[in-house]
Amino acid sequence: MKNYLLNKRYNLLISLVFVMILSMVSCNPDTTQKVDQHNWQLTWSDEFDGAAGILPDATKWTFDIGNGGWGNQELQYYTNRPENVSLDGTGHLVITAKSENFGGSSFTSARIKTQGLFTQAYGRFEARIKTPYGPGIWPAFWMLGANNQTVAWPQCGEIDIMELKGHQPSINHGSLHGPGYSGGSAITDTYALLNNRFDNDYHLFAVEWDANKIDFYVDNYLYQSVTKSAVSTKGEWVYDHPFYLILNIAVGGNFVGFPTSDTPFPQKMMIDYVKVYQ
């Protein structure tokens, strides 16, 4: 009888340990929050192959040009010069922010977009990027509603896939801007690297978007899921039409503040590739 009770207690202990192990595994974010594997079909891409010093493919990208603050008190003049945006000859696009007097501004940079060349509603949108850094530096990979020529922002909708404050180079911001939740009231969340920074290496920034939600990822880790029903409690869901892609470095502005004597120039954003799937 004594041996029977000991064996019963032993078996019970083993069962409890097994249940605890299963519980710990199921709570591990690496097993529950990884990107779902969809049967994605590539619809558009640019891997930036080409000779060093040339501009990005004109069949895929166009430019925003000029200064004026861009609605955010930014300080840069956006150009289409190779000094500010060009291929590096090893499969990367380089956007460079420089401290220089140009067109009435004290800084230059570049902002490229697929407007008029490629748009898509729904799917997976991703880019592998090494970011710049420093106070007043504002890199971004984002999307605007393709109807923004006829519908004013934020009614057109904005999806910020990657947005960093240069003085916080370990933190990525993923945000939605629309009617009722724009600017400082955007729907947003962050993903932070531990003991690392986004300017030290390339990282994959992505969203997966369908008719009912938008999921935000860094390195295929899901850190934010925004549903249509959640957006509807704040304002209008305006993510039911095609959007186009944008890549840029802003200098200064409401989101990041302004450069200081501790801001090193030039600053470069390195883009390995951009891909879109359905």
Backbone as JSON, one array per atom type, in Angstrom:
{
  "sequence": "MKNYLLNKRYNLLISLVFVMILSMVSCNPDTTQKVDQHNWQLTWSDEFDGAAGILPDATKWTFDIGNGGWGNQELQYYTNRPENVSLDGTGHLVITAKSENFGGSSFTSARIKTQGLFTQAYGRFEARIKTPYGPGIWPAFWMLGANNQTVAWPQCGEIDIMELKGHQPSINHGSLHGPGYSGGSAITDTYALLNNRFDNDYHLFAVEWDANKIDFYVDNYLYQSVTKSAVSTKGEWVYDHPFYLILNIAVGGNFVGFPTSDTPFPQKMMIDYVKVYQ",
  "N": [[0.84, -1.21, 0.0], [1.96, 1.22, 0.76], [3.95, 1.56, -1.22], [2.27, 1.8, -3.41], [0.95, 4.26, -2.91], [3.15, 5.97, -3.0], [3.94, 5.68, -5.68], [1.66, 6.68, -6.91], [1.68, 9.35, -6.07], [4.06, 10.14, -7.29], [3.46, 9.86, -10.0], [1.46, 11.79, -10.19], [2.94, 14.09, -9.65], [4.67, 14.14, -11.87], [2.78, 14.55, -13.87], [1.84, 17.11, -13.2], [4.17, 18.65, -13.6], [4.49, 18.3, -16.35], [2.18, 19.6, -17.31], [2.79, 22.21, -16.48], [5.02, 22.76, -18.07], [3.88, 22.69, -20.63], [2.22, 24.9, -20.36], [4.05, 27.01, -20.09], [5.31, 26.94, -22.6], [3.16, 27.56, -24.3], [2.75, 30.18, -23.61], [4.89, 31.5, -24.54], [6.04, 34.18, -26.4], [7.44, 33.83, -28.76], [6.37, 31.59, -29.89], [3.69, 32.07, -30.16], [3.2, 34.55, -31.31], [4.4, 34.84, -33.75], [4.51, 35.59, -37.28], [1.68, 34.56, -39.15], [1.67, 31.92, -41.52], [0.92, 32.59, -44.66], [-0.36, 31.91, -47.94], [1.1, 33.75, -49.69], [1.24, 35.75, -52.64], [3.58, 37.25, -54.68], [3.27, 40.56, -55.78], [4.5, 42.94, -56.42], [7.75, 44.38, -56.42], [10.97, 45.66, -55.42], [14.35, 45.27, -55.54], [16.52, 46.79, -55.75], [18.72, 46.52, -57.48], [21.5, 47.47, -59.39], [23.77, 49.92, -60.84], [26.13, 51.72, -58.83], [25.25, 54.91, -57.57], [23.15, 55.6, -59.27], [19.78, 56.77, -59.79], [16.73, 55.55, -58.18], [14.61, 53.07, -59.79], [12.74, 54.44, -62.32], [10.36, 53.49, -63.28], [9.13, 52.51, -61.13], [9.31, 54.24, -58.95], [8.66, 57.59, -57.91], [9.16, 61.11, -57.05], [8.78, 63.25, -54.17], [9.24, 66.7, -54.08], [10.86, 69.53, -52.66], [10.36, 72.03, -50.0], [8.98, 73.6, -47.11], [7.91, 72.49, -44.87], [6.04, 70.37, -44.91], [3.67, 69.93, -43.53], [4.39, 69.26, -40.97], [6.25, 70.88, -39.72], [8.79, 70.29, -40.67], [12.3, 70.44, -41.61], [13.82, 69.93, -43.86], [14.81, 70.05, -47.37], [13.41, 68.28, -49.89], [14.9, 66.42, -52.44], [15.66, 65.18, -55.79], [18.2, 64.35, -56.25], [21.17, 62.4, -56.84], [22.88, 62.62, -54.66], [21.22, 62.58, -52.51], [19.52, 60.42, -52.85], [20.06, 57.26, -54.03], [21.23, 54.24, -55.67], [23.49, 51.85, -54.16], [25.07, 50.1, -55.5], [25.4, 47.56, -54.53], [23.02, 46.29, -54.18], [21.29, 47.84, -52.64], [19.15, 50.58, -51.75], [19.91, 53.91, -50.97], [18.94, 56.45, -48.91], [19.79, 59.69, -48.14], [20.22, 62.06, -45.64], [21.34, 65.33, -45.39], [23.33, 67.93, -43.92], [23.16, 70.94, -45.15], [22.99, 73.99, -47.02], [20.28, 74.57, -49.07], [18.03, 75.49, -51.48], [16.78, 77.33, -49.77], [16.58, 75.95, -47.4], [18.1, 74.34, -44.53], [18.84, 71.76, -44.59], [19.0, 68.75, -46.56], [17.23, 66.03, -48.12], [15.49, 63.0, -49.11], [12.41, 61.87, -50.53], [10.68, 59.23, -51.65], [8.17, 57.64, -53.71], [5.45, 55.48, -54.71], [3.32, 56.55, -55.97], [0.91, 56.92, -58.5], [2.2, 54.99, -59.96], [2.2, 52.46, -58.76], [-0.27, 50.92, -56.84], [-2.12, 49.33, -54.19], [-4.76, 47.56, -52.64], [-5.1, 45.87, -49.64], [-3.23, 43.01, -48.44], [0.21, 41.96, -47.97], [2.76, 44.11, -47.01], [6.07, 44.97, -47.11], [9.4, 45.86, -45.99], [12.94, 45.69, -45.88], [15.13, 47.18, -43.82], [17.8, 49.32, -42.76], [18.06, 51.71, -40.33], [18.52, 55.34, -40.02], [19.88, 57.55, -37.43], [19.84, 59.7, -34.47], [19.23, 62.86, -32.8], [16.37, 64.62, -33.94], [16.15, 63.28, -36.35], [14.12, 61.55, -38.62], [13.11, 58.82, -39.86], [11.04, 56.92, -42.18], [8.78, 54.39, -43.33], [5.99, 54.07, -45.1], [2.42, 54.42, -45.95], [-0.01, 55.95, -48.07], [-3.44, 56.72, -48.75], [-4.51, 56.23, -52.07], [-6.36, 57.96, -53.05], [-5.8, 60.51, -52.24], [-5.54, 62.82, -53.67], [-8.0, 63.77, -54.2], [-9.41, 63.52, -51.88], [-9.06, 64.89, -48.74], [-6.3, 64.62, -46.4], [-6.9, 63.55, -43.04], [-8.7, 61.81, -44.25], [-8.18, 60.22, -46.42], [-6.62, 58.22, -45.38], [-3.84, 56.79, -43.63], [-1.07, 54.66, -43.24], [1.41, 53.85, -41.15], [4.16, 52.03, -41.34], [6.83, 51.71, -40.56], [8.3, 53.89, -38.34], [10.53, 56.0, -36.85], [11.92, 57.72, -34.05], [14.79, 59.54, -34.12], [16.36, 59.92, -31.84], [15.65, 57.86, -30.29], [16.61, 55.15, -31.07], [16.01, 52.46, -30.78], [13.33, 51.93, -30.89], [10.45, 51.21, -32.65], [7.64, 52.69, -34.26], [4.34, 51.89, -35.04], [1.54, 52.91, -36.82], [-1.85, 54.15, -37.35], [-3.56, 56.62, -39.17], [-6.49, 58.42, -39.43], [-9.83, 59.74, -40.06], [-10.82, 61.19, -37.1], [-8.84, 60.04, -35.58], [-5.99, 61.02, -35.76], [-2.7, 62.52, -36.29], [-1.44, 63.53, -33.19], [-3.29, 61.92, -31.96], [-3.33, 59.47, -33.13], [-3.92, 55.96, -33.82], [-1.81, 53.8, -32.33], [1.17, 51.82, -31.68], [4.15, 50.44, -30.19], [7.29, 48.81, -30.93], [10.04, 47.55, -29.36], [13.54, 47.02, -29.47], [15.64, 44.93, -27.51], [18.59, 45.72, -25.91], [19.74, 46.53, -28.3], [19.81, 48.29, -31.49], [17.96, 49.82, -34.17], [19.54, 50.94, -36.12], [21.8, 49.44, -36.25], [21.71, 47.16, -37.78], [19.99, 45.42, -40.47], [16.43, 45.26, -40.48], [13.2, 43.72, -40.7], [10.29, 45.26, -41.61], [6.79, 45.28, -41.55], [3.33, 45.21, -42.67], [0.25, 43.42, -42.53], [-2.71, 43.42, -44.19], [-6.19, 43.41, -44.33], [-9.72, 43.31, -45.14], [-10.8, 43.66, -42.65], [-8.91, 44.11, -40.64], [-5.64, 45.36, -39.61], [-2.44, 44.22, -39.29], [0.63, 44.61, -37.56], [4.1, 44.16, -37.93], [7.45, 43.41, -36.8], [10.39, 42.06, -37.91], [8.94, 39.74, -38.47], [7.48, 39.39, -36.17], [4.48, 39.72, -34.56], [3.25, 42.62, -33.26], [1.17, 44.37, -32.99], [-2.28, 44.5, -33.55], [-4.86, 45.85, -35.3], [-8.22, 46.17, -35.4], [-11.12, 46.54, -37.55], [-13.44, 47.01, -36.12], [-12.4, 48.06, -33.72], [-11.23, 50.44, -34.62], [-13.53, 51.75, -35.39], [-14.64, 52.63, -33.03], [-13.31, 54.93, -32.55], [-13.34, 56.5, -34.82], [-13.63, 56.75, -38.36], [-13.29, 53.89, -40.43], [-11.04, 53.77, -42.96], [-9.77, 52.14, -44.8], [-10.22, 50.72, -47.2], [-9.56, 50.9, -49.81], [-7.15, 51.36, -52.54], [-3.69, 51.94, -51.63], [-0.57, 53.79, -51.78], [3.06, 53.43, -51.64], [5.63, 54.87, -49.54], [8.9, 56.08, -48.87], [11.16, 57.73, -46.75], [13.43, 60.17, -45.26], [12.87, 62.48, -42.86], [13.91, 65.64, -41.52], [13.9, 67.07, -38.44], [10.76, 68.31, -37.07], [7.35, 67.86, -35.81], [7.04, 65.35, -34.63], [9.53, 64.38, -33.83], [11.12, 66.44, -32.84], [13.93, 68.69, -33.05], [17.1, 68.82, -34.83], [20.24, 68.63, -33.05], [23.41, 69.73, -31.66], [24.46, 67.28, -31.22], [23.64, 65.68, -33.25], [24.71, 63.66, -35.76], [25.78, 64.22, -39.11], [26.35, 63.22, -42.53], [23.16, 61.42, -42.49], [22.02, 58.13, -43.09], [19.54, 56.09, -44.6], [19.25, 52.76, -45.25], [17.96, 50.65, -47.64], [17.16, 47.41, -48.24], [15.3, 45.84, -49.66], [11.97, 46.17, -51.04], [8.8, 44.72, -50.84], [5.65, 43.54, -52.03], [2.69, 41.72, -51.46], [-0.12, 39.62, -52.38]],
  "CA": [[0.0, 0.0, 0.0], [2.87, 2.36, 0.83], [4.54, 1.73, -2.55], [1.2, 2.26, -4.31], [0.76, 5.69, -2.67], [4.34, 6.68, -3.5], [3.87, 5.69, -7.14], [0.58, 7.58, -7.3], [2.17, 10.73, -5.88], [5.1, 10.38, -8.29], [2.78, 10.07, -11.28], [0.78, 13.07, -10.11], [3.97, 15.12, -9.76], [5.1, 14.16, -13.27], [1.7, 15.16, -14.65], [1.83, 18.55, -12.93], [5.34, 19.23, -14.27], [4.19, 18.29, -17.78], [1.22, 20.67, -17.56], [3.48, 23.49, -16.33], [5.87, 22.96, -19.25], [3.0, 23.06, -21.73], [1.73, 26.27, -20.13], [5.12, 27.95, -20.38], [5.51, 26.97, -24.04], [2.05, 28.25, -24.94], [2.82, 31.61, -23.29], [6.1, 32.04, -25.13], [5.64, 34.98, -27.55], [8.07, 33.36, -29.98], [5.56, 30.54, -30.49], [2.3, 32.49, -30.37], [3.06, 35.83, -31.96], [5.06, 34.88, -35.04], [3.63, 35.83, -38.42], [1.01, 33.41, -39.73], [2.19, 31.6, -42.85], [-0.11, 32.65, -45.69], [0.09, 31.58, -49.29], [1.22, 35.05, -50.33], [1.71, 35.82, -54.02], [4.27, 38.51, -54.9], [2.64, 41.39, -56.8], [5.37, 44.08, -56.76], [8.97, 44.39, -55.6], [12.2, 46.32, -55.89], [15.51, 44.82, -54.77], [17.5, 47.87, -55.91], [19.92, 46.1, -58.21], [21.92, 48.46, -60.37], [25.08, 50.52, -60.62], [26.22, 52.71, -57.75], [25.07, 56.31, -57.91], [22.0, 55.91, -60.11], [18.51, 56.97, -59.1], [15.87, 54.36, -58.19], [13.9, 52.74, -61.01], [11.7, 55.44, -62.59], [9.09, 52.82, -63.55], [8.59, 52.08, -59.85], [9.35, 55.29, -57.94], [8.72, 59.0, -58.24], [9.71, 61.9, -55.95], [8.28, 64.52, -53.65], [10.31, 67.69, -54.18], [10.64, 70.84, -52.07], [10.39, 72.22, -48.55], [7.7, 74.12, -46.65], [7.49, 71.87, -43.62], [5.29, 69.14, -45.17], [2.6, 69.76, -42.55], [4.92, 68.81, -39.68], [7.37, 71.76, -39.35], [10.07, 69.66, -41.04], [13.31, 71.42, -42.0], [14.58, 69.52, -45.03], [14.37, 70.21, -48.74], [13.46, 66.99, -50.57], [15.42, 66.52, -53.8], [15.82, 63.95, -56.55], [19.62, 64.28, -56.58], [21.86, 61.19, -56.36], [23.48, 62.88, -53.36], [20.2, 62.31, -51.48], [18.85, 59.12, -53.06], [20.68, 56.52, -55.12], [21.64, 52.87, -55.39], [24.88, 51.77, -53.72], [25.79, 49.15, -56.33], [25.44, 46.24, -53.91], [21.66, 45.83, -53.94], [20.59, 48.65, -51.65], [18.85, 51.99, -51.98], [20.38, 54.75, -49.86], [18.4, 57.8, -48.77], [20.77, 60.41, -47.33], [19.9, 63.38, -45.12], [22.59, 66.09, -45.28], [23.3, 69.28, -43.39], [23.68, 71.83, -46.19], [22.04, 75.01, -47.45], [19.77, 74.22, -50.39], [16.66, 75.92, -51.73], [16.24, 78.04, -48.62], [16.57, 75.08, -46.23], [19.42, 74.04, -43.96], [19.07, 70.32, -44.72], [18.4, 68.09, -47.72], [16.94, 64.61, -47.96], [14.69, 62.52, -50.22], [11.16, 61.15, -50.24], [10.27, 58.56, -52.87], [6.84, 57.09, -53.56], [4.94, 54.75, -55.87], [2.09, 57.22, -56.39], [0.76, 56.97, -59.95], [2.91, 53.88, -60.59], [1.73, 51.21, -58.15], [-1.1, 50.97, -55.64], [-2.79, 48.06, -53.9], [-5.59, 47.42, -51.44], [-4.98, 44.59, -48.94], [-2.05, 42.2, -48.71], [1.37, 42.13, -47.09], [3.66, 45.15, -47.48], [7.24, 44.82, -46.25], [10.69, 46.39, -46.42], [14.08, 45.36, -45.01], [15.72, 48.51, -43.7], [18.67, 49.77, -41.67], [17.59, 53.08, -40.15], [19.44, 56.36, -39.5], [19.69, 57.83, -36.0], [20.26, 61.01, -33.99], [18.16, 63.82, -32.5], [15.81, 65.34, -35.08], [16.11, 62.44, -37.56], [12.79, 60.93, -38.65], [12.93, 57.92, -41.0], [9.71, 56.32, -42.25], [8.27, 53.55, -44.41], [4.58, 54.27, -44.83], [1.49, 54.35, -47.06], [-1.12, 56.9, -48.11], [-4.53, 56.37, -49.64], [-4.28, 56.74, -53.42], [-7.37, 58.98, -53.34], [-5.47, 61.72, -51.49], [-5.62, 64.01, -54.53], [-9.4, 64.23, -54.2], [-9.91, 63.45, -50.5], [-8.03, 65.47, -47.89], [-5.79, 63.86, -45.25], [-6.63, 62.11, -42.97], [-9.8, 61.02, -44.79], [-7.61, 59.25, -47.36], [-6.01, 57.16, -44.6], [-2.37, 56.67, -43.59], [-0.56, 53.49, -42.52], [2.84, 54.0, -40.87], [4.7, 50.7, -41.09], [8.04, 51.96, -39.77], [8.52, 55.29, -38.04], [11.43, 56.06, -35.7], [12.5, 58.96, -33.56], [16.23, 59.28, -34.19], [16.98, 59.9, -30.52], [15.21, 56.6, -29.67], [16.86, 54.26, -32.21], [15.61, 51.09, -30.48], [11.87, 51.85, -30.8], [9.68, 51.43, -33.87], [6.24, 53.06, -34.08], [3.4, 51.51, -36.08], [0.39, 53.78, -36.55], [-2.89, 54.46, -38.32], [-4.15, 57.96, -39.1], [-7.73, 58.53, -40.18], [-10.76, 60.73, -39.46], [-11.12, 60.92, -35.69], [-7.66, 59.49, -34.9], [-4.84, 61.43, -36.57], [-1.72, 63.33, -35.59], [-1.14, 63.06, -31.85], [-4.32, 60.99, -31.51], [-3.29, 58.29, -33.99], [-3.91, 54.63, -33.22], [-0.39, 53.48, -32.46], [1.86, 51.0, -30.69], [5.59, 50.41, -30.43], [8.06, 47.58, -30.78], [11.37, 47.95, -28.92], [14.61, 46.04, -29.4], [16.35, 44.85, -26.24], [20.05, 45.75, -26.03], [20.12, 46.68, -29.7], [19.24, 49.46, -32.14], [17.59, 49.56, -35.55], [20.58, 51.42, -37.03], [22.96, 48.54, -36.22], [21.56, 46.09, -38.75], [18.73, 45.43, -41.2], [15.26, 44.63, -39.86], [12.06, 43.6, -41.6], [9.1, 45.96, -41.15], [5.69, 44.85, -42.42], [1.93, 45.11, -42.26], [-0.67, 42.56, -43.26], [-3.92, 44.24, -44.2], [-7.35, 42.88, -45.04], [-10.92, 44.15, -45.04], [-11.27, 43.77, -41.27], [-7.87, 44.43, -39.66], [-4.27, 45.61, -40.06], [-1.46, 43.67, -38.35], [1.95, 45.24, -37.66], [5.17, 43.21, -37.62], [8.88, 43.67, -36.93], [11.09, 40.77, -38.01], [7.88, 38.71, -38.46], [6.84, 39.32, -34.85], [3.25, 40.5, -34.51], [3.21, 43.41, -32.04], [-0.05, 45.18, -32.92], [-3.35, 44.15, -34.47], [-5.91, 46.87, -35.2], [-9.4, 45.68, -36.1], [-12.07, 47.52, -38.05], [-14.36, 47.35, -35.03], [-11.7, 48.93, -32.77], [-11.11, 51.75, -35.25], [-14.87, 52.37, -35.46], [-14.93, 53.28, -31.76], [-12.61, 56.21, -32.52], [-13.64, 57.27, -36.02], [-14.04, 56.03, -39.56], [-12.35, 52.95, -41.07], [-10.83, 54.27, -44.33], [-8.76, 51.23, -45.35], [-10.96, 49.87, -48.12], [-9.21, 51.33, -51.16], [-5.7, 51.21, -52.75], [-2.7, 52.86, -51.06], [0.76, 53.72, -52.38], [4.18, 53.31, -50.7], [6.53, 56.02, -49.38], [10.12, 55.94, -48.06], [11.8, 59.04, -46.62], [13.99, 60.68, -44.0], [12.62, 63.88, -42.55], [14.8, 66.25, -40.54], [13.06, 67.93, -37.61], [9.32, 68.09, -37.17], [6.6, 67.73, -34.57], [7.13, 64.01, -34.05], [10.87, 64.05, -33.31], [11.91, 67.58, -32.39], [14.85, 69.27, -34.02], [18.5, 68.4, -34.68], [21.07, 69.33, -32.07], [24.84, 69.58, -31.93], [24.79, 65.86, -31.1], [23.13, 64.95, -34.41], [25.75, 63.52, -36.79], [25.39, 64.22, -40.52], [25.05, 62.82, -43.08], [22.48, 60.24, -41.98], [21.6, 57.3, -44.22], [18.63, 54.96, -44.46], [19.61, 51.73, -46.22], [16.82, 49.78, -47.91], [17.58, 46.21, -48.95], [14.25, 45.56, -50.64], [10.56, 46.41, -50.72], [7.99, 43.7, -51.5], [4.21, 43.58, -51.78], [2.07, 40.43, -51.76], [-1.55, 39.43, -52.19]],
  "C": [[0.87, 1.26, 0.0], [3.48, 2.64, -0.54], [3.51, 2.27, -3.55], [0.98, 3.78, -4.16], [1.94, 6.5, -3.19], [4.3, 6.78, -5.02], [2.78, 6.65, -7.63], [0.99, 9.04, -7.17], [3.2, 11.1, -6.94], [4.46, 10.67, -9.66], [2.05, 11.4, -11.32], [1.76, 14.21, -10.28], [4.44, 15.27, -11.21], [4.04, 14.84, -14.13], [1.64, 16.67, -14.46], [2.99, 19.25, -13.62], [5.08, 19.33, -15.76], [3.22, 19.42, -18.15], [1.88, 22.04, -17.46], [4.35, 23.78, -17.54], [5.03, 23.37, -20.44], [2.51, 24.49, -21.58], [2.79, 27.29, -20.48], [5.36, 28.05, -21.87], [4.41, 27.77, -24.74], [2.07, 29.74, -24.67], [4.04, 32.28, -23.9], [5.74, 32.85, -26.36], [6.29, 34.51, -28.84], [7.26, 32.27, -30.65], [4.15, 30.99, -30.8], [2.17, 33.74, -31.22], [3.77, 35.92, -33.3], [4.04, 35.06, -36.15], [3.0, 34.51, -38.88], [1.54, 33.19, -41.14], [1.03, 31.55, -43.84], [0.49, 32.22, -47.03], [0.18, 32.87, -50.1], [1.77, 34.92, -51.74], [2.32, 37.2, -54.25], [3.6, 39.28, -56.03], [3.54, 42.55, -57.25], [6.6, 44.0, -55.88], [10.03, 45.26, -56.24], [13.32, 45.89, -54.97], [16.72, 45.71, -55.03], [18.83, 47.38, -56.48], [20.24, 47.15, -59.26], [23.24, 49.06, -59.98], [25.02, 51.56, -59.51], [26.01, 54.12, -58.31], [23.88, 56.63, -58.78], [20.75, 56.06, -59.26], [17.7, 55.68, -59.09], [15.07, 54.26, -59.48], [12.71, 53.68, -61.23], [10.38, 54.8, -62.97], [8.41, 52.38, -62.25], [8.45, 53.21, -58.83], [9.33, 56.66, -58.58], [9.09, 59.77, -56.97], [8.74, 62.97, -55.47], [9.46, 65.48, -53.62], [9.9, 68.95, -53.42], [10.71, 70.86, -50.55], [9.02, 72.7, -48.09], [7.14, 73.43, -45.44], [6.69, 70.6, -43.75], [4.24, 68.84, -44.09], [3.07, 69.39, -41.16], [6.06, 69.68, -39.15], [8.72, 71.09, -39.63], [11.0, 70.71, -41.65], [13.98, 71.13, -43.32], [13.95, 70.0, -46.33], [14.51, 68.85, -49.41], [13.93, 67.2, -52.01], [15.33, 65.17, -54.51], [17.27, 63.8, -57.03], [20.21, 62.95, -56.1], [22.52, 61.38, -54.99], [22.52, 62.54, -52.21], [19.5, 60.98, -51.64], [19.47, 58.43, -54.27], [20.96, 55.09, -54.69], [23.11, 52.86, -54.98], [25.7, 50.77, -54.53], [25.89, 47.76, -55.76], [24.03, 45.77, -53.5], [20.9, 46.58, -52.88], [20.26, 50.01, -52.22], [19.29, 52.77, -50.75], [19.7, 56.11, -49.95], [19.27, 58.53, -47.76], [20.25, 61.79, -46.93], [21.22, 64.11, -44.85], [22.33, 67.46, -44.64], [23.97, 70.2, -44.41], [22.59, 72.84, -46.56], [21.6, 74.7, -48.88], [18.32, 74.69, -50.48], [16.0, 76.63, -50.57], [16.12, 77.2, -47.37], [17.99, 74.78, -45.78], [19.77, 72.56, -44.07], [18.45, 69.83, -46.02], [18.16, 66.62, -47.39], [16.15, 64.17, -49.19], [13.46, 61.8, -49.7], [10.67, 60.56, -51.56], [8.94, 57.85, -52.62], [6.44, 56.35, -54.84], [3.65, 55.37, -56.4], [2.03, 57.32, -57.91], [1.43, 55.82, -60.69], [2.47, 52.52, -60.05], [0.91, 51.52, -56.91], [-1.72, 49.59, -55.43], [-3.62, 48.2, -52.63], [-5.43, 46.0, -50.92], [-3.72, 43.84, -49.37], [-0.99, 42.4, -47.64], [2.33, 43.1, -47.77], [4.87, 45.15, -46.57], [8.47, 45.48, -46.87], [11.74, 46.01, -45.39], [14.99, 46.58, -45.0], [16.71, 48.58, -42.54], [18.44, 51.27, -41.52], [18.73, 54.04, -39.81], [19.14, 56.63, -38.03], [20.1, 59.27, -35.71], [19.08, 61.94, -33.74], [17.7, 64.54, -33.76], [15.76, 64.55, -36.37], [14.85, 61.57, -37.51], [12.64, 60.06, -39.91], [11.54, 57.28, -40.99], [9.54, 55.47, -43.5], [6.77, 53.5, -44.19], [3.76, 54.27, -46.1], [0.42, 55.41, -46.92], [-2.19, 56.39, -49.07], [-4.35, 57.02, -51.0], [-5.31, 57.78, -53.83], [-7.05, 60.33, -52.7], [-5.43, 62.98, -52.36], [-7.03, 64.58, -54.55], [-10.02, 64.24, -52.81], [-8.8, 63.93, -49.57], [-7.58, 64.48, -46.81], [-6.49, 64.4, -44.0], [-7.73, 61.22, -43.53], [-9.3, 59.95, -45.76], [-7.01, 58.04, -46.65], [-4.49, 57.16, -44.71], [-2.0, 55.47, -42.73], [0.94, 53.67, -42.36], [3.4, 52.65, -40.46], [5.96, 50.78, -40.23], [8.19, 53.46, -39.59], [9.36, 55.34, -36.78], [11.75, 57.5, -35.33], [14.0, 58.72, -33.44], [16.93, 59.24, -32.85], [16.55, 58.67, -29.72], [15.39, 55.47, -30.71], [16.51, 52.8, -31.96], [14.1, 50.87, -30.59], [11.23, 52.16, -32.16], [8.22, 51.75, -33.51], [5.44, 52.59, -35.29], [2.07, 52.18, -35.82], [-0.6, 53.81, -37.7], [-3.39, 55.87, -38.07], [-5.39, 57.98, -40.0], [-8.63, 59.53, -39.52], [-11.17, 60.32, -38.06], [-9.93, 60.4, -34.91], [-6.41, 59.78, -35.74], [-3.9, 62.28, -35.74], [-1.38, 62.73, -34.24], [-2.15, 62.1, -31.28], [-4.38, 59.73, -32.37], [-3.42, 57.01, -33.17], [-2.51, 54.07, -33.41], [0.09, 52.53, -31.38], [3.32, 50.94, -31.09], [6.15, 49.01, -30.28], [9.49, 48.0, -30.47], [12.34, 46.77, -28.96], [15.25, 46.08, -28.02], [17.85, 44.79, -26.5], [20.51, 45.81, -27.47], [19.45, 47.92, -30.25], [18.96, 49.14, -33.6], [18.61, 50.08, -36.55], [21.79, 50.5, -37.06], [22.91, 47.46, -37.29], [20.22, 46.24, -39.46], [17.65, 44.72, -40.41], [14.1, 44.69, -40.83], [10.82, 44.23, -40.97], [7.95, 45.64, -42.1], [4.34, 45.11, -41.8], [1.25, 44.08, -43.12], [-2.06, 43.13, -43.07], [-5.02, 43.51, -44.95], [-8.56, 43.76, -44.75], [-11.34, 44.42, -43.6], [-10.2, 44.1, -40.24], [-6.56, 44.74, -40.36], [-3.34, 45.14, -38.95], [-0.09, 44.27, -38.63], [3.02, 44.26, -37.16], [6.54, 43.89, -37.66], [9.58, 42.32, -36.9], [10.11, 39.6, -37.84], [7.27, 38.47, -37.08], [5.64, 40.25, -34.84], [3.19, 41.28, -33.19], [1.97, 44.29, -31.92], [-1.04, 44.68, -33.97], [-4.5, 45.12, -34.25], [-7.1, 46.42, -36.04], [-10.29, 46.83, -36.55], [-13.03, 47.96, -36.94], [-13.7, 48.26, -34.0], [-11.55, 50.34, -33.33], [-12.45, 52.48, -35.21], [-15.29, 53.0, -34.14], [-14.28, 54.65, -31.66], [-12.99, 57.1, -33.69], [-14.01, 56.35, -37.16], [-12.92, 55.11, -40.06], [-12.23, 53.35, -42.54], [-9.77, 53.43, -45.05], [-9.43, 50.2, -46.24], [-10.71, 50.26, -49.57], [-7.69, 51.24, -51.32], [-4.89, 52.32, -52.07], [-1.41, 52.76, -51.88], [1.83, 53.81, -51.29], [5.03, 54.58, -50.69], [7.71, 55.61, -48.5], [10.77, 57.32, -47.95], [12.55, 59.16, -45.31], [13.62, 62.14, -43.89], [13.66, 64.35, -41.52], [13.99, 67.27, -39.75], [11.59, 67.58, -37.78], [8.68, 67.81, -35.82], [6.83, 66.39, -33.87], [8.46, 63.78, -33.34], [11.61, 65.22, -32.67], [12.94, 67.95, -33.44], [16.29, 68.8, -33.79], [19.23, 69.24, -33.64], [22.53, 69.19, -32.48], [25.29, 68.13, -31.82], [24.28, 65.03, -32.27], [24.22, 64.85, -35.47], [25.14, 63.51, -38.19], [26.59, 63.84, -41.37], [24.48, 61.6, -42.36], [21.88, 59.46, -43.15], [20.58, 56.25, -43.79], [18.94, 54.0, -45.6], [18.42, 50.79, -46.4], [17.3, 48.62, -48.76], [16.57, 45.81, -50.01], [12.91, 46.03, -50.11], [9.76, 45.38, -51.5], [6.54, 43.84, -51.07], [3.62, 42.26, -52.26], [0.55, 40.55, -51.68], [-1.8, 38.0, -51.72]]
}
